[in-house]
Amino acid sequence: MSYTTRKRIAQLRETDPSDELIEIFAWVRTKRDSKNVCFFELNDGSSLKGLQAIIDKAPNESGTPDLQDEIDRMQTGCSIRVAGRLVESPGKGQSVELACTDLEIIGEAPADEYPLQKKRHSFEFLREIAHLRGRTNTFGAVMRVRNELSYAVHRFFQDRGFLYIQTPIITASDAEGAGALFQVTTMDLDGLARSGGPVDYQHDFFGKPAFLTVSGQLNAEAYATALERVYTFGPTFRAEHSNTTRHLAEFWMIEPEMAFCDLECNVELAADFVRALLSAVLERSPEDMRFFDERIEKGIFADLERVATSTFEHMTYTDAISALETAPRSFDYPVSWGIDLQTEHEKYLTDEYIKGPVVVTDYPKEIKAFYMKQNPDGKTVRAMDVLVPRLGEIIGGSQREEDHDALVTRIEEMGLPREAYSWYLDLRRFGTVPHSGFGLGFERLVRYVTGMQNIRDVIPFPRAVGSAEF
């Protein structure tokens, strides 16, 4: 039998009954077999909800061939090809179902070995089988939302004339000056340890120490000063020994850089960006977002709708400290001018003080990176953090220092090797311009949008302290 149309389940669930012969390739979620009929649910990953298929076992009445051998082999988790026609469904929760006339088992999943037999598993257990967890409702929904947000990121910047720049993963500089770097080398480390001799990087692949990047920002700045508007969207790495629900060793960063753009321009773009991403996922992934609202974080759909339509308030760091110092509550981390705001401080500002998203600007220079432009007061820099309710910081950015001498002074003040940033300083020697940019950690965004509590559950294969499986 030949079938004219192959369909995905997301298409079929919005389709009316038809005499058209169709075929589906999918995985079996459940099966109920009786003497006269077999019901089974299919899911191909295209939508949260699957499609019910039915095999009528009365061949003389239905014309269906005897498929009992295939039915017996069909177990939860197996992959199949199924063919038939869409018919009106008498059952609740679906308008159509597939009246199956042909069934082929492609890949079996023995019931005594397949680990996803139950409908509900703990997230801790699923992290141990990350290669299979995408077959569950929760992780299928997470990955579809992650995909939709990825698409929205590119659409946002492309619609505004930005160029997508792929920045290096291997670098010789520490963009943040933080030192939490993974080193890259081709040298025989075991041999060096046995010999006890000095490390001579002239014999290494790059002839100098090299590391996995913590940010594409500095490289993006180089192209912003040539192409005006660019953005990166790629993997970054932090070797922080932090085993919390908020940290990953490998994660993805979105980093736009804009020439001829000051802090106010930067703030405006960042607020527009957050609103656009939230609006896109609510509009284009409503089924998955309703799932998160019902199963993961009650009220998250309405919460995100409010932020997507909000005006982002603005306050300086100094004003934020004043608000925290006079707050009618205490904090685990004491408040004073000069501290780095903690999550509890940020949540108070958004959830209780402002009652909405807020952009905090003009932070003390001692707690910010070397490349941020200093204010005339000599104490603060033109930094910004975008804070949203329930999460705290979602975006961090700044106006970059465009003055060559001021940047040299700051590099030396922080004890950074000037020679490592010689190329970066050249951007200030030749045609320098005011420019700004920001960074958004993609997994932090996905965690915020889905309500998932552990950041390891919003990336396909998490990398963290002591964990690099799969």
N, C-alpha and C positions, 0 to 999 in steps of 0.2 A: 504494500500500500504506500502510495506517495502522498506527502503532506505539503500543501502549498505554502503554509505559513508557520514559522517558528515564533513563539511569543514569550515574553517575560511576564512574570506574574503581576508586576506593578501595572502593566498595560491591561491585563485581562480583568482585573478587579473593577475596572471602570468601563468594561465592555458589556454590551447587551448580549443576551443569548443569540446564538447563530448556528446555522447548519454548516458553517465553514469548518473543515478539518484542520486542526492545529496540533502542534506538538510542543512539549515543554521539557526542558532539561533542568533537573532540580534535585534537592535532597529531601528525604522523607523525614518528617518531624514526628508524626504519630501514625498509628495504624489500628483500626478496629475491624476485625474479620469475623464474619458470622456465616451461617450456612448459605444464605442467599445473596449476600452483598458484602462488599469490602469498602470501608471508608478509610481514606488516608489523606493526611495534610502534607502539602508540598511547600517548600520555600527555596527560592533561588537567590536570595540576598538582595533582590531589587526593592523589596518593601518589608515593613515590619510584619504585617499579617500575611500569612500564606494563602494558598488556594486549596480548597477541599476537592478531592477527586473521588469518584465512586465507580466501582466495577460491579455491574449486575451479573450475577453468576448463572442466570437462566439463559443459556445460549439460544434455545429454541424461540424465546420471546424477544430477546434483545439483539440477537445476531452477533453477540460478542463471543470470540473464541474462548476456549478454556484456558484461563490464565492462572489456574490454581498453583502450578509449580512456581511461577514468578511471585505470586502473592506469598507463598510460604517462605521464599528466600528474602522477601522484602522486610527489612528491619529498620528501626529508627537509626538515622545517620547514613543509610546507604544512598548512593546516587542512582538516578533512574532517568530513562526517557519514557515519557508517557504521551499518548495521543488520544484524541477524541474530539468531542464537540462541547461548547459551552451551553449549559442549560440553566433554566431558572432554578434556584435553590429553595427548597421548602424550609431549610434550617434557619436558625437565628444567626445574625452576625455576618451574613454574606448574601449578596443578591444573586450570584451565579456560582456554579460549580462545574467541574469537568466530568462529563460522562465518558469514562475511559473505554476505548475499544482496543488499545494496544499498549503493552507494557514491556519494557526491557530493563533488566537490572544491569547497571554499568559497573558499579563498584560496591561490593558488600561491606557491611559494618557489623561484625558478629556481636550479638547482644551481650555476651559474657565478657567482652573486652572493650567495647566502645564506652568511654567514660561519661558521655552526656546523655544518660538514660533518664535522669530526673528532669522535671521542668524547671526547678530552681536549684542553683548551686551558689555557694558563697563566692564572692569576688576573690578571696584569698585562694580558694581551690582553683579557680579559673586562671589565676596568674601562673599557676604551676603547669598549666597546659595552654599557654598563650597561643600555640599553633592551632588550637581547635576552638578557642573561645569566640572567634568571630562567627561561629555557627549558632550562638545563643541570641535571643532577642535583644538583650541589653547591648552586647558588643556589636551586633549588626547595626543597631540604631546609632551607637557612638560613631562607627566608621562612616555611616551615611551622612551624619551631621558634620563630621570632620571633612568629608569630601565636599559638602555643600559650602562650608566655610572657606575651604581652599579656593573653590571656584569664585566665591564672592570677593576674596582678597584680590585675585587677579583682575576680576571685572572692575572693581573699584578703581584700581590704579590705572588700568588700561584706558578706562573711560575718561580719565583726567590727564592723559598724555604722558604718563610715566613709562619709562623703559625698564624692563625686567633684566637685572644684571645678576649673573651668577658669580659670586665672590669666592675666593679660595677657601678650601677646608683646611689646608696646611698653611701655616703662617710662621713668621719669625718674630712677631710682636704680640704683646698682650694688650688688646684693645682697652680693657678696663683697668689695667695696672693692678689687678687683683692677685695674680700669681696662681690661681686655681686652674692649672693647665695640664693637659695630657701631652706628654712628650712623644714625638715621632722620631724613630731612629732605625737605621739598618745595622747598627753596630752590634757586636756579640756581647751582650750585657753579662751573660754568664762567664764568658772568658775574661772580661774586664774585672769582674768581681773576684775571680780566682787569682788573677795576676796582681791585683791590688794597685795597678798602675794608674796614672792620671788619664782622664778622658780627653782625647784629642779630637775635637769636632771637625778638624780638617779632613779626617778620614771618614766622616759620616757622609751620607748621601748628599745633603745640601751644603756641606762644608761649614755648617754653623748649627746651633741648637734650633730645632723646629718643633712646632706644637700644633695640636688640633685647635681650630679657631674658637674663641668664645663669642665672636661677633663679626659680622661682615661690614660693620659700620665704616671703619676707616677706609676700606677699599671702595665702598659705595660713595664716600665723600669725593674720592678721586674722580669718579665718573659724573657725580653731580656738578662738579666744577667744569665739566666739559659738555654735558648733555642736559643740564639744568634739573631735570626731574627723573630720578631713578628709584628702584626699590629692589631689595633682595628678599628671598623667601627660601631659606635653606637650613640645613642642620648646623647646630652649634654644640659645643661641649664644655662642661664645667666639671673639674675634678674635685668637687667639694665633698668631704666625707659627711654628708648629711643624709641620714636615713629617715626621711619624713614623708608625709603624704603630699608634700608640695615640691619635692626636688627630683630631678632627673639628671643623669650624667650626659645624656644625649637628648636634645630637644630641637625643635624648629623655631626659627625666629623670622619675623617680618620686620624689615627695616627700610623705610623710605628715607631718602635724603633729597633736600630741595635747595638749590642755589637761589639767591636773591629772596630769601625767606627768613624773617626774624622770628622771635619767640611767639608773637601773637599769631602770625601765619601758621606756625607749627601747631599751636593749640587748636586753632580752627579746623585744620585738617584732621587732627587726631580725634576730635569730637565727632566730626562727620564720618570718620572711618568706623568708629564703634557703632554709631547709629545705623550705618549702612549694613554692617555685618549682622547685627541682631535682626534688623528688618528682613534681610535676605533669608536667614535660616527659619524665621517664623513663617514667612510667606511660602517658601519652597519646600520645607520639611515639616509640615504641620503634624503628620501622623507620628513621626518619631518624637517630635517635641511634646505632643500630648502624652506619649508614653513616659517620657521623663517627668512630666508634670504629675502623672498618676503614680508612678512606681519609684521614682528616685528623689525628687524634690518638689513637694506640694507647692503649688502657686508659682512655679518658675516661669510658666508661659506668660502670665500677667506681669510678673516682675520684669521680664525682659522687654515686654511691650512698653512698660512705663519708661525704661531707660532709652529705648529706641525712639521715643517721641519727646524726650526731655531736653530742656536747655541745661547745658553743663555750667554749673556755677563756677566762679573763679575766686580763689583766695590765695594770699601769699603764705609761705611757710610760717612767717612770723605771726600772721593772723591765726593760722591753724594751731600754733603752739599756745597762743592766748586762749583759744577756744577749748583746748584740751586741759589747760591749767585751771580753768574755771568750770570744768565739767562737773555735774552733780554725781560723780562716781569716781572710783579709783581704778587705776590700771596696774597690771602686773609689772609693766616697764615704766619707771618714773619718767615724768615729762619735764623737760627743760630745754631752753633754746640751745641748739647744737646737736641734739640727738637725731639719729636716723629714725623716722617714723616706723613703728611696728604695725603689724596687721591689725591689732586691737585698736590702735589709734586711728588708722585709716577707716576701719568699719564704724567707729564712733562718729567720725566726721560725715560719712555718707549716710549711715542708717539712722542716726539720731540728731545730729546737729544740722546738716543740710537737708536730710531726707531726700537724697537724690544724688546723681553723679556730680563730681566736683573736680576741677583741675587746680592743683596746688603748684605754685611757682616760686622761684627765687629761694632756693635752698642754700644752706651754708656751704661754702666751697670745700671745707674740710671733709665733708661726707660725700662729695661728688667727684666724678672722674676728671682727669687733667684737661680734657679737650673742651670743657664747657666754658662759655664766655662769661667773664666776670662782670658783675655790675659795678657802677662807679663807687659804691660804698666800700669796695675792697673786701667785703665779708661774704657776699652771696654771689651765686652764679645764676645765669639765665636757664635754669633747669625747670622741668615740669614733670609732674606725675598725674596721670588721669586715674581717678579713683571711682569705683562703681559700688553700689550697695551689694552686700552679701559677700563680696570678695576683697575689696580694697584696691590696691594698685593693679591696673590692667595694662597700662602703657607708661613707659618712662622715656623721656627725651630731653632735648635741650637745643638752644641756639649754640652753634659751635664757635670756638674762638677763631676768628679770621685774621687776627693781628699776629704777625710772625714773632715779633719780639715778646709779646705777652705770652704766647704759647711756649716759647723757649724757656721763659722764666718759670712758668708753671711746671713744665717737665722737670726742670732742675730742682725746684722746690720739693717735688714728690720723689726725687731720687731715681728717676727713670733714665735709662741709657739714651742719651740724645741721638747717638748714631743709629739706633734702631728705628728712629722716627724721622730720619733725614728726608725720606721721600714724602712723608706726611707734611713736613715743614715746607717742602717745595710748593705745595698747594697754596701756601700763604706768601710765597716769594713771587709767584708768577700768576698774575691776574686774580688775586684773592677776591672773594665776595662774601657778604653775609650769607650764611647758610645754616640750615637747621634740619633736624631729623628726629625720629623716635624709634623705639623698638617695642614690639609686642610678642611675648612668648606664646606661640601657637597653642601649645598644650594647656597653658593657663587659660586661654580663651575657650578652648573646647570644654575644659573642666567647668568653667563658669557657665557656659551655655547649657550644658547637660545636667549640671548639679551633681556629677560624680564626685565623690569625696577624695579619691586617691588619684593623683596625676598619672600613676602607672597604668590606670585603666582607661586612659584616653589616647594612648599611642599604641600602634599595633604590637610592637615588641619593646617593652621598657628596658632601659639600661640604667642601673642604679648601683650603689655601693654593694659589692659582692654579688651582683646579678648581671650576667651577660649571656643567658641561655638563649636558645632558639636563634 
